Amino acid sequence: MKKPFYSNAYLYLALGFLATLIGFFPTYFNKLGETDALHHFHGVTGTLWMIILIIQPMFYRFGKMKYHRMIGWASVALAPIVFYGAIRMIQFMMQTREPSELLYQFAFLDIFTILPFALFVILGVIYRKDIHYHSRFMICTIFGPLSAGIVRVFYLVFDDWNYAITGTYLLFELILLVLIIDDKKKGRIRSPYVIAFMIFFVQHVLIYFAGEWEWWREFTHQLAKMNLGG
């Protein structure tokens, strides 16, 4: 009997979720009672997204297509809320931290992971009737919420934020290369993972210079001043 497409995807996505929990445990999950509403909003919405990414392929794996579709449409409603929460957190970071090259690098990391997140969600919806493209684009959305957790895991290991940023991008590139190679072995390389790899590779190259760009500094400060409610 042929196994369902990407039958173990939920297990790998759960591993990513676990890594995120580890990364945020010292600063968020271990201090829930000391955390403000904005951090809770961002934390809850990002956590919900990762949980949805786990249970959706699980429902597909076990043939529960009704629930798979229900959760899918719920994720469409959740995605703009996740995006909004991420932008508000970037604003908060820019408003409360002293300007530094590292601060602008983190703004670059956050903005240019949440923008591809939105792109992959939109493409996932557009290709919802093509399981091969839909599943791959939705898997790519994990890199948005995952990036913040993984960079903190690497910081716990190296105690250096620049090493943590480098390690995060290298890990993402490695994961995407493995997925592209897996596609090749199965007979055809499809575009989602290639697009994601190119996006993160370009980000990886540029992030080391972002803190020196005057236009980028001005943009992030203007973003911080924007009234987005809340």
C-alpha contacts under 8 A as a table, 3 or more apart, distances in Angstrom:
res1	aa1	res2	aa2	distance
3	K	7	S	6.60
4	P	7	S	5.16
4	P	60	Y	7.93
4	P	61	R	5.95
5	F	61	R	7.68
6	Y	9	A	5.30
6	Y	57	P	7.89
6	Y	61	R	7.82
7	S	10	Y	7.65
7	S	57	P	7.56
7	S	58	M	7.86
7	S	61	R	5.34
8	N	11	L	5.46
8	N	12	Y	6.91
8	N	61	R	7.82
9	A	12	Y	5.36
9	A	13	L	6.22
9	A	54	I	7.82
9	A	57	P	6.51
9	A	58	M	7.87
10	Y	13	L	5.02
10	Y	14	A	5.95
10	Y	53	L	7.35
10	Y	54	I	4.67
10	Y	55	I	6.77
10	Y	56	Q	7.84
10	Y	57	P	5.64
10	Y	58	M	5.71
11	L	14	A	5.01
11	L	15	L	6.36
11	L	54	I	7.41
12	Y	15	L	5.02
12	Y	16	G	6.53
13	L	16	G	5.05
13	L	17	F	6.32
13	L	50	M	7.79
13	L	53	L	6.94
13	L	54	I	5.74
13	L	142	I	7.87
14	A	17	F	4.90
14	A	18	L	6.18
14	A	51	I	7.95
14	A	54	I	5.97
15	L	18	L	5.03
15	L	19	A	6.31
16	G	19	A	5.10
16	G	20	T	6.33
16	G	146	L	6.83
17	F	20	T	5.06
17	F	21	L	6.30
17	F	50	M	6.35
17	F	51	I	7.71
17	F	146	L	7.37
18	L	21	L	5.05
18	L	22	I	6.30
19	A	22	I	5.09
19	A	23	G	6.19
19	A	149	G	6.75
19	A	150	I	6.54
19	A	153	V	7.28
20	T	23	G	5.01
20	T	24	F	6.18
20	T	146	L	6.06
20	T	148	A	7.57
20	T	149	G	4.15
20	T	150	I	6.06
20	T	153	V	7.78
21	L	24	F	5.31
21	L	25	F	5.75
21	L	29	F	7.66
21	L	149	G	7.06
22	I	25	F	5.19
22	I	26	P	7.89
22	I	149	G	7.48
22	I	153	V	6.76
23	G	26	P	7.29
23	G	148	A	7.96
23	G	149	G	4.66
23	G	150	I	6.12
23	G	151	V	7.46
23	G	152	R	4.77
23	G	153	V	4.49
23	G	156	L	7.77
24	F	27	T	5.56
24	F	28	Y	5.38
24	F	29	F	6.30
24	F	149	G	5.90
24	F	152	R	6.90
25	F	28	Y	5.50
25	F	29	F	4.57
25	F	30	N	5.36
26	P	29	F	6.66
26	P	30	N	5.45
26	P	31	K	7.42
27	T	30	N	6.44
27	T	31	K	6.43
28	Y	31	K	5.19
28	Y	32	L	6.00
28	Y	35	T	7.24
29	F	32	L	5.50
31	K	34	E	5.37
31	K	35	T	6.41
32	L	35	T	5.34
35	T	39	H	6.45
35	T	40	H	6.82
36	D	39	H	5.64
36	D	40	H	6.44
37	A	40	H	5.00
37	A	41	F	6.05
38	L	41	F	5.03
38	L	42	H	6.23
38	L	85	G	7.75
38	L	88	R	7.82
38	L	89	M	7.38
39	H	42	H	5.13
39	H	43	G	5.85
39	H	89	M	7.36
40	H	43	G	4.92
40	H	44	V	5.80
41	F	44	V	5.36
41	F	45	T	6.12
41	F	85	G	6.64
42	H	45	T	5.43
42	H	46	G	6.01
42	H	82	V	6.98
42	H	85	G	4.85
42	H	86	A	6.37
42	H	89	M	7.23
43	G	46	G	5.31
43	G	47	T	5.98
44	V	47	T	5.09
44	V	48	L	6.05
45	T	48	L	5.08
45	T	49	W	6.25
45	T	78	L	7.52
45	T	81	I	7.05
45	T	82	V	5.45
45	T	85	G	7.50
46	G	49	W	5.15
46	G	50	M	6.49
46	G	82	V	5.96
46	G	145	P	5.99
47	T	50	M	5.25
47	T	51	I	6.23
48	L	51	I	5.05
48	L	52	I	6.13
49	W	52	I	5.12
49	W	53	L	6.29
49	W	75	S	7.12
49	W	78	L	7.35
49	W	79	A	7.61
49	W	82	V	7.61
50	M	53	L	4.99
50	M	54	I	6.43
50	M	142	I	6.74
50	M	145	P	7.53
51	I	54	I	5.11
51	I	55	I	6.29
52	I	55	I	5.22
52	I	56	Q	5.82
52	I	71	I	7.02
52	I	75	S	7.05
53	L	56	Q	5.63
53	L	57	P	7.02
53	L	138	M	7.62
53	L	139	I	7.32
53	L	142	I	7.54
54	I	57	P	6.19
54	I	58	M	6.47
55	I	58	M	4.77
55	I	59	F	6.09
56	Q	59	F	5.29
56	Q	60	Y	6.42
56	Q	67	Y	7.96
56	Q	68	H	5.26
56	Q	71	I	6.55
56	Q	72	G	7.03
57	P	60	Y	4.82
57	P	61	R	5.88
57	P	68	H	7.43
58	M	61	R	4.94
58	M	62	F	6.36
59	F	62	F	5.34
59	F	63	G	6.07
59	F	64	K	4.81
59	F	65	M	6.46
59	F	67	Y	6.62
59	F	68	H	5.37
60	Y	63	G	5.06
60	Y	64	K	5.79
60	Y	65	M	5.85
60	Y	68	H	6.09
61	R	64	K	7.72
64	K	67	Y	5.69
64	K	68	H	6.20
65	M	68	H	4.71
65	M	69	R	6.11
66	K	69	R	5.41
66	K	70	M	6.30
67	Y	70	M	4.92
67	Y	71	I	6.02
68	H	71	I	5.39
68	H	72	G	6.06
69	R	72	G	4.80
69	R	73	W	6.30
70	M	73	W	5.43
70	M	74	A	6.30
71	I	74	A	4.90
71	I	75	S	6.13
72	G	75	S	5.11
72	G	76	V	6.60
73	W	76	V	5.05
73	W	77	A	6.68
74	A	77	A	5.21
74	A	78	L	6.27
75	S	78	L	4.81
75	S	79	A	5.93
76	V	79	A	5.41
76	V	80	P	7.66
76	V	121	V	7.61
76	V	125	V	7.87
77	A	80	P	6.67
77	A	81	I	7.49
78	L	81	I	5.26
78	L	82	V	6.29
79	A	82	V	5.10
79	A	83	F	6.22
79	A	118	A	7.45
79	A	121	V	7.33
80	P	83	F	4.88
80	P	84	Y	6.02
80	P	118	A	7.85
81	I	84	Y	5.03
81	I	85	G	6.11
82	V	85	G	5.15
82	V	86	A	6.24
83	F	86	A	5.20
83	F	87	I	6.35
83	F	114	I	6.53
83	F	118	A	7.17
84	Y	87	I	5.22
84	Y	88	R	6.20
85	G	88	R	5.14
85	G	89	M	6.22
86	A	89	M	5.10
86	A	90	I	6.34
86	A	110	D	7.76
86	A	114	I	7.08
87	I	90	I	5.04
87	I	91	Q	6.30
87	I	111	I	7.53
88	R	91	Q	4.99
88	R	92	F	6.18
88	R	228	L	7.52
89	M	92	F	4.90
89	M	93	M	6.11
90	I	93	M	5.07
90	I	94	M	6.25
90	I	107	A	6.50
90	I	110	D	7.12
90	I	111	I	7.71
90	I	224	A	7.48
91	Q	94	M	5.20
91	Q	95	Q	6.10
91	Q	223	L	6.58
91	Q	224	A	4.35
91	Q	225	K	7.62
92	F	95	Q	5.09
92	F	96	T	6.07
92	F	224	A	7.20
93	M	96	T	5.45
93	M	97	R	5.91
94	M	97	R	5.86
94	M	98	E	7.93
94	M	99	P	7.78
94	M	103	L	7.63
94	M	107	A	7.89
94	M	220	T	7.19
94	M	221	H	6.79
94	M	224	A	5.94
95	Q	224	A	6.22
97	R	103	L	7.63
98	E	103	L	7.81
99	P	103	L	6.20
99	P	104	Y	7.58
100	S	103	L	5.11
100	S	104	Y	6.59
100	S	211	G	7.46
101	E	104	Y	5.36
101	E	105	Q	6.28
101	E	210	A	7.84
101	E	211	G	4.31
101	E	212	E	6.87
102	L	105	Q	4.92
102	L	106	F	6.17
102	L	161	W	7.95
102	L	162	N	7.95
102	L	211	G	6.64
103	L	106	F	5.15
103	L	107	A	6.28
103	L	211	G	7.56
104	Y	107	A	4.93
104	Y	108	F	6.15
104	Y	210	A	6.51
104	Y	211	G	4.94
104	Y	216	W	7.71
104	Y	217	R	6.62
104	Y	220	T	7.67
105	Q	108	F	4.97
105	Q	109	L	6.18
105	Q	207	I	5.91
105	Q	208	Y	7.15
105	Q	210	A	5.76
105	Q	211	G	5.49
106	F	109	L	4.90
106	F	110	D	6.04
107	A	110	D	5.16
107	A	111	I	5.96
107	A	220	T	7.25
108	F	111	I	5.34
108	F	112	F	5.86
108	F	207	I	6.61
108	F	210	A	6.85
109	L	112	F	5.45
109	L	113	T	6.12
109	L	203	Q	7.75
109	L	207	I	7.20
110	D	113	T	5.38
110	D	114	I	6.20
110	D	148	A	7.64
111	I	114	I	5.30
111	I	115	L	6.15
112	F	115	L	5.36
112	F	116	P	6.59
112	F	203	Q	7.30
113	T	116	P	5.52
113	T	117	F	6.23
113	T	143	F	7.05
113	T	144	G	4.93
113	T	147	S	7.40
114	I	117	F	4.82
114	I	118	A	6.40
114	I	144	G	5.37
114	I	145	P	7.94
115	L	118	A	5.23
115	L	119	L	6.37
116	P	119	L	4.77
116	P	120	F	5.97
116	P	141	T	7.60
116	P	144	G	7.47
116	P	196	A	7.94
116	P	199	I	7.83
117	F	120	F	5.27
117	F	121	V	6.24
117	F	140	C	7.49
117	F	141	T	4.92
117	F	142	I	7.69
117	F	143	F	7.37
117	F	144	G	5.49
118	A	121	V	5.18
118	A	122	I	6.25
118	A	141	T	7.82
119	L	122	I	5.23
119	L	123	L	6.19
120	F	123	L	5.04
120	F	124	G	5.85
120	F	137	F	5.22
120	F	138	M	6.42
120	F	140	C	6.50
120	F	141	T	5.83
121	V	124	G	4.95
121	V	125	V	6.28
121	V	137	F	6.95
121	V	138	M	6.31
121	V	141	T	6.60
122	I	125	V	5.22
122	I	126	I	6.24
123	L	126	I	4.92
123	L	127	Y	6.04
123	L	134	H	7.46
123	L	137	F	6.51
124	G	127	Y	5.25
124	G	128	R	5.78
124	G	133	Y	7.18
124	G	134	H	4.65
124	G	135	S	7.25
124	G	136	R	7.91
124	G	137	F	5.11
124	G	138	M	5.62
125	V	128	R	4.92
125	V	134	H	7.12
126	I	129	K	7.98
126	I	134	H	7.94
127	Y	130	D	5.37
127	Y	131	I	7.68
127	Y	133	Y	6.09
127	Y	134	H	5.09
128	R	131	I	6.71
128	R	133	Y	7.77
128	R	134	H	5.07
129	K	134	H	7.23
130	D	133	Y	5.66
130	D	134	H	5.77
131	I	134	H	5.06
131	I	135	S	5.69
132	H	135	S	5.66
132	H	136	R	6.39
133	Y	136	R	5.22
133	Y	137	F	6.07
133	Y	190	R	7.46
133	Y	191	S	8.00
133	Y	192	P	6.81
134	H	137	F	5.34
134	H	138	M	6.15
135	S	138	M	5.20
135	S	139	I	6.09
136	R	139	I	5.07
136	R	140	C	6.28
136	R	192	P	5.94
136	R	193	Y	6.99
137	F	140	C	5.09
137	F	141	T	6.74
137	F	192	P	5.66
137	F	193	Y	7.74
138	M	141	T	5.25
138	M	142	I	7.52
139	I	142	I	5.85
140	C	143	F	5.94
140	C	192	P	7.64
140	C	193	Y	7.30
140	C	196	A	6.94
141	T	144	G	5.91
141	T	145	P	7.90
142	I	145	P	5.89
142	I	146	L	5.74
143	F	146	L	4.82
143	F	147	S	5.66
143	F	172	F	7.62
144	G	147	S	5.64
144	G	148	A	7.65
145	P	148	A	6.08
145	P	149	G	7.16
146	L	149	G	5.32
146	L	150	I	6.01
147	S	150	I	5.21
147	S	151	V	6.04
147	S	168	T	6.82
148	A	151	V	5.50
148	A	152	R	6.56
149	G	152	R	5.28
149	G	153	V	6.40
150	I	153	V	4.93
150	I	154	F	6.30
150	I	168	T	6.11
151	V	154	F	5.21
151	V	155	Y	6.20
151	V	161	W	7.84
151	V	164	A	5.12
151	V	165	I	5.78
151	V	167	G	7.40
151	V	168	T	5.51
152	R	155	Y	4.85
152	R	156	L	6.22
152	R	164	A	7.02
153	V	156	L	5.13
153	V	157	V	6.54
153	V	164	A	7.73
154	F	157	V	5.00
154	F	158	F	6.03
154	F	159	D	7.74
154	F	163	Y	7.40
154	F	164	A	4.65
154	F	165	I	7.87
154	F	167	G	6.61
154	F	168	T	7.28
155	Y	158	F	5.15
155	Y	159	D	4.79
155	Y	160	D	5.68
155	Y	161	W	5.85
155	Y	163	Y	7.40
155	Y	164	A	5.03
156	L	159	D	5.66
158	F	161	W	7.95
158	F	163	Y	6.68
158	F	164	A	6.93
159	D	164	A	7.95
160	D	163	Y	5.44
160	D	164	A	6.21
161	W	164	A	4.77
161	W	165	I	6.12
162	N	165	I	5.16
162	N	166	T	6.20
163	Y	166	T	5.07
163	Y	167	G	5.94
164	A	167	G	5.09
164	A	168	T	6.13
165	I	168	T	5.15
165	I	169	Y	6.46
166	T	169	Y	5.40
166	T	170	L	6.15
166	T	204	H	7.41
167	G	170	L	5.10
167	G	171	L	6.03
168	T	171	L	5.20
168	T	172	F	6.27
169	Y	172	F	5.08
169	Y	173	E	6.09
169	Y	200	F	6.83
169	Y	201	F	7.52
169	Y	204	H	6.00
170	L	173	E	5.11
170	L	174	L	6.06
171	L	174	L	5.04
171	L	175	I	6.11
172	F	175	I	5.14
172	F	176	L	6.17
172	F	197	F	7.88
172	F	200	F	7.45
173	E	176	L	5.17
173	E	177	L	6.05
173	E	197	F	5.97
173	E	200	F	6.96
173	E	201	F	6.87
174	L	177	L	5.07
174	L	178	V	6.19
175	I	178	V	5.17
175	I	179	L	6.29
176	L	179	L	4.96
176	L	180	I	6.08
176	L	193	Y	5.95
176	L	194	V	7.62
176	L	196	A	7.43
176	L	197	F	5.94
177	L	180	I	5.01
177	L	181	I	6.09
177	L	193	Y	8.00
177	L	197	F	7.42
178	V	181	I	5.10
178	V	182	D	6.06
179	L	182	D	4.93
179	L	183	D	6.22
179	L	193	Y	6.95
180	I	183	D	5.03
180	I	184	K	6.27
180	I	189	I	6.30
180	I	190	R	7.91
180	I	193	Y	6.21
180	I	194	V	6.95
181	I	184	K	4.91
181	I	185	K	6.24
181	I	189	I	7.85
182	D	185	K	5.09
182	D	186	K	6.32
183	D	186	K	5.07
183	D	187	G	6.48
183	D	188	R	5.62
183	D	189	I	4.99
183	D	190	R	7.09
184	K	187	G	5.16
184	K	188	R	5.05
184	K	189	I	5.13
185	K	188	R	7.41
190	R	193	Y	7.12
190	R	194	V	7.36
191	S	194	V	5.12
191	S	195	I	5.95
192	P	195	I	5.21
192	P	196	A	6.22
193	Y	196	A	4.97
193	Y	197	F	5.97
194	V	197	F	5.07
194	V	198	M	6.20
195	I	198	M	5.26
195	I	199	I	6.21
196	A	199	I	5.11
196	A	200	F	6.22
197	F	200	F	5.31
197	F	201	F	5.90
198	M	201	F	5.09
198	M	202	V	6.11
199	I	202	V	5.44
199	I	203	Q	6.28
200	F	203	Q	4.91
200	F	204	H	5.96
201	F	204	H	4.98
201	F	205	V	6.39
202	V	205	V	5.22
202	V	206	L	6.21
203	Q	206	L	5.12
203	Q	207	I	5.78
204	H	207	I	5.60
204	H	208	Y	7.55
205	V	208	Y	6.65
206	L	209	F	5.56
206	L	210	A	6.33
207	I	210	A	5.05
207	I	211	G	7.64
208	Y	211	G	7.10
209	F	212	E	5.55
209	F	213	W	6.90
210	A	213	W	5.42
210	A	216	W	6.80
211	G	216	W	7.63
211	G	217	R	7.30
213	W	216	W	5.22
213	W	217	R	6.40
214	E	217	R	5.13
214	E	218	E	6.23
215	W	218	E	5.11
215	W	219	F	6.07
216	W	219	F	4.97
216	W	220	T	6.18
217	R	220	T	5.30
217	R	221	H	6.31
218	E	221	H	5.20
218	E	222	Q	6.15
219	F	222	Q	5.10
219	F	223	L	6.10
220	T	223	L	4.95
220	T	224	A	6.18
221	H	224	A	4.97
221	H	225	K	6.47
222	Q	225	K	5.14
222	Q	226	M	6.52
223	L	226	M	5.30
